[in-house]
Amino acid sequence: MIGARNLALAICILVLCAIGTVSGSGPAPADAEPDGRVWIDGTPLIRAIHEDRGDLYRHIDSDTGGKEHVADTYMPGDARTFIATDFVTEEDYTVNATCRATGDYCYVFVDENETVAEGEIRDLVETFDRVIYPTVTGTFGTEIGVDRDRRIFILLFDIRDSLHDSATELSIAGYFDGSTSNKIDMIFLDADARGSEVRSTLAHELQHLVHHSRDPHEKTWVNEGCSGYAEFLCFSTENRAKVRAFNRHPDTPLAVADGRWARSEGEINQAHYGASLLWTLYLAENYGDRSGDAQRQGFLADLVAENRTGLAGVDATLALHGFNESSEDVFKRWVVANYLDAEGGKPPLGYDGIEITRYPEVTGRVDLTRGTGAVHSFPAAELPPWSAAYYEVKADDPAAVSFANDQGFWMERVVNRNGKAVIVVSPLADRGAFVLTVAEGNGTPAD
């Protein structure tokens, strides 16, 4: 199967780029388990599989207007068969599982071939019922899924994802599949994931389930940002590796096409996650549930329910809540905040909930102190839509540094704590190569 081969190749590249050069005797990466396992989210991959098979919206298209009725109430000891997907072959297969626990908001089933301790099952149920379910539904919306049972099915099993071709093994910690033939509200978790990893993954995937229930056509970058924020809300999970990846690649576009997200590998893949998480946190702190305004508690739920997708959905939600700003206005402040947070900036010039300890990677630097009226043009650089670049200029008077670019891209100057002018450049919705020219004193930048 061509699609399966392409997916397998993408996964190999993802692992190798994420962990660097791998050798049989080399150390495991910092985010790996002792056995060399690296955990990732499988939801974008399962979406790509369904796109390859042409059945991405199969369940939506076959919906006749009513939810499926789940007649049975499951109790510990009850058995059921589920349909799962092999990430390597892209083929569906069945999993025979037994109900191990019934909570207020979940059933926990375990593959009959897996062993999971009772204590871990109890912890999973209590965490889901007391923390994950109320937090995620309270933030993103209470309308869930395709069945009439208030409980979510959680299946613990061995997710088929291993390629066994390196010392460090890629493992999918969990995924949500909105196109599955199970026709129930369901989350898939790998039985080998433990502790904080499985709890964060469960919060992440529940947001996907809620989002799919309210707006199944949402852009991946919006959906993944909300799932990262769900982890943050439930467990203060900051996903620092992903934020650091975005910091190293600030030219990573925020509003990225689904296909580009699915094709991204390694650190760029992680940078997409970091950008989406920071964007969602920025919305929450300035317009939503973390803004301190009780009237804004429903902002993210309204964003999730909005059937316009991507930035158009953000525009509609801002308007719904009475804001005059557009998503473009918010983006301009956001790219500046991503720089100033390293200086201790607070909303709207930074974050409350996360601390970015280093400036975004600088595209270019220049020292203009050697002569009054000095002018400097940086080498041409190319930016995709909704990305940014940062240029550092040392000058006798940083506030007097003038700047221009030959494409008319949006720019803003800030002065950092080291007394250097920093020019932020973004094409916004445009794209292409540009040349930035800066000058000090009587110098005039070239247009």
Beta strands, then each sheet from edge to edge (+ up, - down):
strand 1: 37-41
strand 2: 79-85
strand 3: 92-102
strand 4: 106-111
strand 5: 152-157
strand 6: 169-175
strand 7: 186-190
strand 8: 364-367
strand 9: 375-377
strand 10: 381-383
strand 11: 389-394
strand 12: 402-405
strand 13: 410-415
strand 14: 421-426
strand 15: 432-434
strand 16: 436-439
sheet 1: 1+ 6+ 7- 5- 4- 3+ 2-
sheet 2: 8+ 11+ 14- 13+
sheet 3: 9+ 16- 12+
sheet 4: 10+ 15-
end
